[in-house]
Amino acid sequence: MEIRTIGEEDIIPWTAAVGIGFLRVPDDTKENREKRIEHWRERADFARTRGAFDGGRCVGTFRSFATGLTVPGGAIVPASAITNVTVSPTHRRQGLLTKMMGLDLADAAARGESVAILIAAEYRIYGRFGFGVATEYQKFTLDTLRTDFAPDAPVEAGARIELATPEEVAEVGPPLHEEFRRQRAGAIERTAMWWQMYTGLAPSPMSPTPPRFHAVYRDPSGKVAGLVGYRTDDHWDEFVPKVTLTVDSLIALTPAAEIALWRFCANVDYVNRVEGADRSPDELLPLLVQDPRAITTQSRRDFVWARILDAPAAFSARTYGARDRLVVEVHDDLGYAAGRFAIDGAAEQARCVPTGDPADLALDASTLGALYLGAGSPVRLAVTGRISERTPGAAERAEALLRTPREPWCPDWF
Ligand SMILES: CC(C)(COP(=O)(O)OP(=O)(O)OC[C@H]1O[C@@H](n2cnc3c(N)ncnc32)[C@H](O)[C@@H]1OP(=O)(O)O)[C@@H](O)C(=O)NCCC(=O)NCCS
């Protein structure tokens, strides 16, 4: 068995193995093979794309890419985003994932990426590697027939909504998102290629873009301050339209832009149900309607998992909710985040440094990752035994220090 980084000549077997891992029968037509080569030549960073090969056959895949992760306070830290993780059913549970993960995390740490992130297909895969749930998402539906927007919801006179073509979205989307992501801990970069795939201008040959509508919100000055992408089904019951509009993505710079785009979606003719697929756990929408029971949350689950590779760098980059100094002792089987660190939430310049001082709290690397972006509750983690309090009251102090008023949210699958 050989585990190695891949080259262009491996694209076909490597992408076929990704398909097999995710139970998608590979498309072996000449046309699709050519498209896959063209697409992955541009998309993959081969120096951080690995395959496990048994004889000549690719039976395991693992890829990471460099991105920036927004942390509380708006700084962007260098992060390694892990994706395309598969091991073929013939080779599962023989340690291939463990080996590929070990190699990739070591490379990321050596490059100076202070955190690794991923989205887990199954909950029980990644905790053992020091990843913890750092952001959540919710999926909800809005019954538009029962939706009156609150009269005092923020509105900007002179703003307007325009439908946009994929080409227009590819132009106005990137600067909007650059501004948006600085406001939201948990967000990551969207590359030019991301926009090409999202708009369908250059779809992925492995997961084609569904056809969707786009609308932009222009504030009274004409600046694009919000963008929504949505799909509709064509469901009619006899002559009664009962269409569901699914919001694939909605980002906004201001509450006024956000509410205007939801209002727009809810008012599209024929639509009686709006579905929000990957929304933030603390969505504003329930506070913007007269009857919040028109909104039903279908699920709220883990989304981005974070693994701290460099605790001083990661925790010095974010801001804190209290002027306090807390010493945490981290147990980390892989070593990257092991040690005792003082997190100092000084307003001027927050810092995290190794220390020999006695610890206030002890926790493992996975729990440290879960607390990084401000979502996890140290108090709940302490009462359930995931954090041990070494000085009385330390969990409550950690709650005030680490937790953020808005929940972190990553709007994007990767
Ligand atoms: C998840 C997957 C990559 C694991 O690969 P693998 O090579 O079998 O993993 P390893 O052999 O290195 O497993 C290491 C440990 O994790 C455990 N583990 C791995 N996958 C697990 C899962 N899905 N659920 C629970 N435990 C899991 C193993 O049992 C093993 O535990 P042990 O050391 O106590 O025996 C593989 O099962 C797979 O491809 N699944 C389908 C696609 C998928 O879900 N990919 C992940 C996308 S985020």
Ligand as a Chemical Component Dictionary entry (heavy atoms), coordinates in Angstrom:
data_LIG
# 
_chem_comp.id                   LIG 
_chem_comp.type                 NON-POLYMER 
_chem_comp.pdbx_formal_charge   0 
_chem_comp.three_letter_code    LIG 
# 
loop_
_chem_comp_atom.comp_id 
_chem_comp_atom.atom_id 
_chem_comp_atom.alt_atom_id 
_chem_comp_atom.type_symbol 
_chem_comp_atom.charge 
_chem_comp_atom.model_Cartn_x 
_chem_comp_atom.model_Cartn_y 
_chem_comp_atom.model_Cartn_z 
_chem_comp_atom.pdbx_ordinal 
LIG C1  C1  C 0 -14.816 7.583  7.088  1  
LIG C2  C2  C 0 -13.758 6.794  6.349  2  
LIG C3  C3  C 0 -12.905 7.745  5.525  3  
LIG C4  C4  C 0 -12.875 6.106  7.425  4  
LIG O1  O1  O 0 -11.725 5.557  6.797  5  
LIG P1  P1  P 0 -10.940 4.306  7.423  6  
LIG O2  O2  O 0 -9.684  4.148  6.666  7  
LIG O3  O3  O 0 -11.858 3.158  7.528  8  
LIG O4  O4  O 0 -10.602 4.853  8.889  9  
LIG P2  P2  P 0 -9.487  4.259  9.874  10 
LIG O5  O5  O 0 -9.294  2.782  9.569  11 
LIG O6  O6  O 0 -8.274  5.096  9.834  12 
LIG O7  O7  O 0 -10.243 4.434  11.253 13 
LIG C5  C5  C 0 -9.637  4.977  12.409 14 
LIG C6  C6  C 0 -10.582 4.811  13.572 15 
LIG O8  O8  O 0 -11.765 5.568  13.337 16 
LIG C7  C7  C 0 -12.922 4.740  13.432 17 
LIG N1  N1  N 0 -13.870 5.162  12.388 18 
LIG C8  C8  C 0 -13.595 5.436  11.110 19 
LIG N2  N2  N 0 -14.711 5.774  10.465 20 
LIG C9  C9  C 0 -15.710 5.717  11.359 21 
LIG C10 C10 C 0 -17.100 5.980  11.289 22 
LIG N3  N3  N 0 -17.685 6.327  10.144 23 
LIG N4  N4  N 0 -17.827 5.856  12.419 24 
LIG C11 C11 C 0 -17.240 5.494  13.576 25 
LIG N5  N5  N 0 -15.910 5.237  13.701 26 
LIG C12 C12 C 0 -15.165 5.354  12.598 27 
LIG C13 C13 C 0 -12.406 3.346  13.154 28 
LIG O9  O9  O 0 -13.249 2.367  13.687 29 
LIG C14 C14 C 0 -11.051 3.383  13.797 30 
LIG O10 O10 O 0 -11.209 3.208  15.193 31 
LIG P3  P3  P 0 -10.204 2.279  16.044 32 
LIG O11 O11 O 0 -8.843  2.907  15.862 33 
LIG O12 O12 O 0 -10.731 2.409  17.420 34 
LIG O13 O13 O 0 -10.286 0.939  15.439 35 
LIG C15 C15 C 0 -14.366 5.720  5.439  36 
LIG O14 O14 O 0 -15.151 4.859  6.216  37 
LIG C16 C16 C 0 -15.231 6.274  4.313  38 
LIG O15 O15 O 0 -14.736 6.561  3.265  39 
LIG N6  N6  N 0 -16.564 6.430  4.536  40 
LIG C17 C17 C 0 -17.464 6.882  3.493  41 
LIG C18 C18 C 0 -17.171 8.319  3.034  42 
LIG C19 C19 C 0 -17.088 9.290  4.186  43 
LIG O16 O16 O 0 -17.960 9.337  5.029  44 
LIG N7  N7  N 0 -16.028 10.105 4.205  45 
LIG C20 C20 C 0 -15.836 11.123 5.181  46 
LIG C21 C21 C 0 -16.265 12.419 4.583  47 
LIG S1  S1  S 0 -16.208 13.746 5.741  48 
# 
loop_
_chem_comp_bond.comp_id 
_chem_comp_bond.atom_id_1 
_chem_comp_bond.atom_id_2 
_chem_comp_bond.value_order 
_chem_comp_bond.pdbx_ordinal 
LIG C1  C2  SING 1  
LIG C2  C3  SING 2  
LIG C2  C4  SING 3  
LIG C2  C15 SING 4  
LIG C4  O1  SING 5  
LIG O1  P1  SING 6  
LIG P1  O2  DOUB 7  
LIG P1  O3  SING 8  
LIG P1  O4  SING 9  
LIG O4  P2  SING 10 
LIG P2  O5  DOUB 11 
LIG P2  O6  SING 12 
LIG P2  O7  SING 13 
LIG O7  C5  SING 14 
LIG C5  C6  SING 15 
LIG C6  O8  SING 16 
LIG C6  C14 SING 17 
LIG O8  C7  SING 18 
LIG C7  N1  SING 19 
LIG C7  C13 SING 20 
LIG N1  C8  SING 21 
LIG N1  C12 SING 22 
LIG C8  N2  DOUB 23 
LIG N2  C9  SING 24 
LIG C9  C10 SING 25 
LIG C9  C12 DOUB 26 
LIG C10 N3  SING 27 
LIG C10 N4  DOUB 28 
LIG N4  C11 SING 29 
LIG C11 N5  DOUB 30 
LIG N5  C12 SING 31 
LIG C13 O9  SING 32 
LIG C13 C14 SING 33 
LIG C14 O10 SING 34 
LIG O10 P3  SING 35 
LIG P3  O11 DOUB 36 
LIG P3  O12 SING 37 
LIG P3  O13 SING 38 
LIG C15 O14 SING 39 
LIG C15 C16 SING 40 
LIG C16 O15 DOUB 41 
LIG C16 N6  SING 42 
LIG N6  C17 SING 43 
LIG C17 C18 SING 44 
LIG C18 C19 SING 45 
LIG C19 O16 DOUB 46 
LIG C19 N7  SING 47 
LIG N7  C20 SING 48 
LIG C20 C21 SING 49 
LIG C21 S1  SING 50 
# 
